[in-house]
Amino acid sequence: MPLQAYLVLAALVFAIGLFGVLTRRNAVGILLGIELMLNAVNINLVAFARFRADVAGLVFTMFTIAITVAEVAVGLAIVIAIFRVRRTIEADHLDLLRG
Amino acid sequence: MTAEGVGFWVMAVVLVGGSLGVVLTPNLFHAAVLYLPAALVATGAIFWLLESPFLFGVQLLLYAGGVVTIVVFAIMLTERLVGESIRQSSRFVFNGAVLAAAIFVGVTGFIVQRVVPAALPAPPGEQMVVLGRALVGPFAVALQLLAVLLVVALLGALYFARTDD
């Protein structure tokens, strides 16, 4: 398959993830959308690593995966902490910082 | 069509279907334990098609194993599982769809206009050996920073999630 096939697939998954981030009300659902977007970026990195024969893309992908796991751990810890205080994780109700 | 082409299309369908399931299904638990793992495993299979079996393993272990487990725990801690199913609604569906479609069209239009060179031959040597040498060679500082970041992030997660007594 040509490089464009992988890039277009990644762009499609990125757009789907963005749609999820924009439309979900539940904070966990928003985090799942962010996961999809980061996955799409990983596909791009691995595709370029393969087609440019450059190992840097694979190294960056490993870094992205590790950082994503840390981000999920922190994000879900924040969600649980918010749930303890507010008894909800609906993003529309979390407007404490709105001016 | 070559085996790679068939595998690509099968995995692309699974990946897009799983992604749509994650963002569209009303049951959050289904999104987390069914559609998200499907999308993540399909992504790993695409890594395999791109001749990176090591990243396929990393993807399975960390994403499909680790992230899904953490997400399931978070859902169980924040939702009332007994009785009703976990509904989750969406808002701004039209605006979100328009924006996502616009970004997809823009990026795709940019991609298809470019002439990309054919694939270069893979660098010689076992991929994991090349990857390991890169990690302790040119990317050694980044690797150490990543270790620090992981420690800080997990300590931060502990701090947020602890109880106040």
Interface residues (C-beta under 8 A of the other chain):
Chain A: M1 P2 L3 Q4 A5 Y6 L7 V8 L9 A11 L12 V13 F14 A15 I16 G17 L18 F19 G20 L22 T23 R24 R25 N26 V28 G29 L31 L32 G33 E35 L36 N39 N42 I43 V46 A47 A49 R50 F51 R52 A53 V55 A56 L58 V59 T61 M62 F63 I65 A66 I67 T68 V69 A70 E71 V72 A73 V74 L76 A77 I78 V79 I80 A81 F83 I89 D92
Chain B: E4 G5 F8 A12 L15 V16 S19 L20 V22 V23 L28 A31 A32 L36 A39 L40 T43 I46 F47 L49 L50 E51 S52 F54 L55 V58 Q59 L62 Y63 G66 V67 I70 V71 F73 A74 I75 L77 T78 Q88 S89 S90 R91 F92 V93 N95 G96 A97 L99 A100 A101 I103 F104 V107 T108 I111 V112 R114 V116 P117 A119 L120 P121 A122 P123 Q127 V130 L131 A134 L135 F139 A142 L146 L149 L150 A153 L154 G156 A157 L158 F160 A161
